[in-house]
Structures are given as C-alpha cells and as structure tokens.
Amino acid sequence: MSPLEPENSYFNEAGFMVFTETYHRKRGYCCKNGCKHCPYGFKKQDG
C-alpha cells in the first residue's frame, strides 16, 4: 500500500490517528479490531 494520503486518515481530539473508510476499502479486508470506520460491519465484542 502506498504512503498515507489525507483521505486515508486523520488525527482525533486525543491525538490518535484514525483510519477512514476509504483506507479500509483500499486495504481490502477487515482486521477485526473494531475500527471506528470499518466498512465491513465488524463490531468488537466486549468481554
């Protein structure tokens, strides 16, 4: 994958990098980490 472009991520209020739906779609698969913008519908289970 090429270097991050502005449409692939942003920094939230706490300073953490957040990947966008565009980034996840370009990657092409779900990492099953419960990402905020997951286009694959994965929701992380608690406990």
OpenMM code with the backbone's topology and positions (N, CA, C; nanometers):
from openmm import Vec3, app, unit

residues = "MET SER PRO LEU GLU PRO GLU ASN SER TYR PHE ASN GLU ALA GLY PHE MET VAL PHE THR GLU THR TYR HIS ARG LYS ARG GLY TYR CYS CYS LYS ASN GLY CYS LYS HIS CYS PRO TYR GLY PHE LYS LYS GLN ASP GLY".split()
positions = [
    Vec3(0.0856, -0.1175, 0.0000),
    Vec3(0.0000, 0.0000, 0.0000),
    Vec3(0.0901, 0.1236, 0.0000),
    Vec3(0.0467, 0.2263, -0.0699),
    Vec3(0.1242, 0.3494, -0.0797),
    Vec3(0.1197, 0.4284, 0.0512),
    Vec3(0.2052, 0.5296, 0.0638),
    Vec3(0.2031, 0.6133, 0.1863),
    Vec3(0.0644, 0.6716, 0.2114),
    Vec3(0.0384, 0.7068, 0.3362),
    Vec3(-0.0931, 0.7595, 0.3721),
    Vec3(-0.1190, 0.8932, 0.3049),
    Vec3(-0.2359, 0.9050, 0.2485),
    Vec3(-0.2814, 1.0283, 0.1866),
    Vec3(-0.3873, 1.0887, 0.2779),
    Vec3(-0.4160, 1.2182, 0.2664),
    Vec3(-0.5108, 1.2844, 0.3576),
    Vec3(-0.6480, 1.2174, 0.3682),
    Vec3(-0.6963, 1.1560, 0.2616),
    Vec3(-0.8274, 1.0917, 0.2694),
    Vec3(-0.8240, 0.9566, 0.3400),
    Vec3(-0.7046, 0.9094, 0.3765),
    Vec3(-0.6909, 0.7785, 0.4407),
    Vec3(-0.6940, 0.7829, 0.5929),
    Vec3(-0.6650, 0.8976, 0.6527),
    Vec3(-0.6602, 0.9042, 0.7983),
    Vec3(-0.6725, 1.0486, 0.8463),
    Vec3(-0.6962, 1.0611, 0.9773),
    Vec3(-0.6970, 1.1927, 1.0420),
    Vec3(-0.6600, 1.1715, 1.1875),
    Vec3(-0.6300, 1.2795, 1.2579),
    Vec3(-0.5990, 1.2719, 1.3998),
    Vec3(-0.7193, 1.3212, 1.4784),
    Vec3(-0.7618, 1.2427, 1.5777),
    Vec3(-0.8761, 1.2823, 1.6601),
    Vec3(-0.8331, 1.3816, 1.7683),
    Vec3(-0.9282, 1.4217, 1.8530),
    Vec3(-0.9027, 1.5219, 1.9573),
    Vec3(-0.7939, 1.4793, 2.0548),
    Vec3(-0.7804, 1.3488, 2.0763),
    Vec3(-0.6799, 1.2963, 2.1692),
    Vec3(-0.5428, 1.2792, 2.1031),
    Vec3(-0.5350, 1.3066, 1.9726),
    Vec3(-0.4082, 1.2954, 1.9029),
    Vec3(-0.3805, 1.1602, 1.8410),
    Vec3(-0.4796, 1.0701, 1.8425),
    Vec3(-0.4616, 0.9376, 1.7836),
    Vec3(-0.4968, 0.9393, 1.6357),
    Vec3(-0.4217, 0.8626, 1.5566),
    Vec3(-0.4525, 0.8502, 1.4148),
    Vec3(-0.5728, 0.7581, 1.3980),
    Vec3(-0.6688, 0.8008, 1.3172),
    Vec3(-0.7897, 0.7237, 1.2905),
    Vec3(-0.7952, 0.6978, 1.1409),
    Vec3(-0.8062, 0.5712, 1.1022),
    Vec3(-0.8156, 0.5373, 0.9606),
    Vec3(-0.9594, 0.5542, 0.9124),
    Vec3(-0.9746, 0.6056, 0.7911),
    Vec3(-1.1066, 0.6314, 0.7336),
    Vec3(-1.1603, 0.5068, 0.6620),
    Vec3(-1.2877, 0.5128, 0.6258),
    Vec3(-1.3487, 0.4050, 0.5487),
    Vec3(-1.2736, 0.3868, 0.4162),
    Vec3(-1.2303, 0.4968, 0.3558),
    Vec3(-1.1546, 0.4906, 0.2299),
    Vec3(-1.0295, 0.4060, 0.2463),
    Vec3(-0.9566, 0.4272, 0.3555),
    Vec3(-0.8355, 0.3492, 0.3813),
    Vec3(-0.8686, 0.2004, 0.3920),
    Vec3(-0.9714, 0.1679, 0.4698),
    Vec3(-1.0072, 0.0268, 0.4898),
    Vec3(-1.0491, -0.0391, 0.3593),
    Vec3(-1.1250, 0.0304, 0.2777),
    Vec3(-1.1666, -0.0258, 0.1481),
    Vec3(-1.0465, -0.0481, 0.0566),
    Vec3(-0.9504, 0.0457, 0.0560),
    Vec3(-0.8291, 0.0285, -0.0246),
    Vec3(-0.7484, -0.0919, 0.0236),
    Vec3(-0.7449, -0.1120, 0.1570),
    Vec3(-0.6712, -0.2252, 0.2130),
    Vec3(-0.7339, -0.3565, 0.1683),
    Vec3(-0.8674, -0.3604, 0.1645),
    Vec3(-0.9353, -0.4746, 0.1054),
    Vec3(-0.9779, -0.5869, 0.1981),
    Vec3(-0.9581, -0.5732, 0.3276),
    Vec3(-1.0022, -0.6773, 0.4199),
    Vec3(-1.0239, -0.6186, 0.5587),
    Vec3(-1.0953, -0.6923, 0.6434),
    Vec3(-1.1231, -0.6493, 0.7800),
    Vec3(-1.0181, -0.7077, 0.8742),
    Vec3(-0.9617, -0.6238, 0.9597),
    Vec3(-0.8611, -0.6696, 1.0559),
    Vec3(-0.9252, -0.7195, 1.1856),
    Vec3(-1.0566, -0.7018, 1.1991),
    Vec3(-1.1346, -0.7472, 1.3152),
    Vec3(-1.0888, -0.6840, 1.4461),
    Vec3(-1.0470, -0.5564, 1.4396),
    Vec3(-1.0098, -0.4821, 1.5592),
    Vec3(-1.1187, -0.3864, 1.6038),
    Vec3(-1.2309, -0.3825, 1.5323),
    Vec3(-1.3411, -0.2945, 1.5698),
    Vec3(-1.3133, -0.1492, 1.5355),
    Vec3(-1.2516, -0.1244, 1.4230),
    Vec3(-1.2170, 0.0116, 1.3815),
    Vec3(-1.3414, 0.1000, 1.3705),
    Vec3(-1.3240, 0.2264, 1.4032),
    Vec3(-1.4338, 0.3225, 1.4049),
    Vec3(-1.5049, 0.3321, 1.2702),
    Vec3(-1.4319, 0.3291, 1.1605),
    Vec3(-1.4904, 0.3470, 1.0278),
    Vec3(-1.4887, 0.2178, 0.9453),
    Vec3(-1.5032, 0.1036, 1.0096),
    Vec3(-1.4990, -0.0248, 0.9396),
    Vec3(-1.6146, -0.0367, 0.8402),
    Vec3(-1.5842, -0.0537, 0.7106),
    Vec3(-1.6898, -0.0688, 0.6114),
    Vec3(-1.7407, -0.2128, 0.6011),
    Vec3(-1.6816, -0.3030, 0.6768),
    Vec3(-1.7166, -0.4442, 0.6684),
    Vec3(-1.8165, -0.4874, 0.7751),
    Vec3(-1.8565, -0.3952, 0.8612),
    Vec3(-1.9590, -0.4239, 0.9595),
    Vec3(-1.9122, -0.4969, 1.0849),
    Vec3(-1.7815, -0.5093, 1.1050),
    Vec3(-1.7322, -0.5781, 1.2244),
    Vec3(-1.7476, -0.4892, 1.3466),
    Vec3(-1.8071, -0.5429, 1.4502),
    Vec3(-1.8215, -0.4730, 1.5786),
    Vec3(-1.7501, -0.5550, 1.6849),
    Vec3(-1.6575, -0.4948, 1.7569),
    Vec3(-1.5810, -0.5636, 1.8595),
    Vec3(-1.6723, -0.6026, 1.9759),
    Vec3(-1.6596, -0.7259, 2.0210),
    Vec3(-1.7382, -0.7770, 2.1326),
    Vec3(-1.6682, -0.7454, 2.2638),
    Vec3(-1.7421, -0.6968, 2.3618),
    Vec3(-1.6857, -0.6719, 2.4947),
    Vec3(-1.6814, -0.8007, 2.5755),
    Vec3(-1.5747, -0.8146, 2.6555),
    Vec3(-1.5631, -0.9260, 2.7496),
    Vec3(-1.5479, -1.0546, 2.6836),
] * unit.nanometer
topology = app.Topology()
chain = topology.addChain("A")
for resn in residues:
    res = topology.addResidue(resn, chain)
    for name in ("N", "CA", "C"):
        topology.addAtom(name, app.Element.getBySymbol(name[0]), res)
